[in-house]
Amino acid sequence: MTLSREELFDTLSSHLVEMFEVPSDKISLSARLYEDLDLDSIDAVDLIVKLQEISGKRIKPEVFKLVRTVEDVIDCMENILAE
């Protein structure tokens, strides 16, 4: 499955709105997951599970620990989908 950065952003945005009730106007590439979007560690785990469903691949928790912004999530997803 190959998705463009824009498609990854759109997919991620819709999940953030749907799963965590994040206002869509707060979601940008530079938005910080914890500080700007008010996600917590449990939300991060839920997000990883959702991303694994989308990609069909396992995401290592240590890889996701480095993720801080929406753009980091997209970079992570691109790397996983490229494997």
Buried (B, 14 or more C-beta within 10 A) or exposed (E): EEBEEEEBBEBBBEBBBEBBEBEEEBBEEEBEBEEBBEBEEEBBEBBBEBBEEBBEEEBEEEEBEEBEBBBBBBBBBBEBBEE
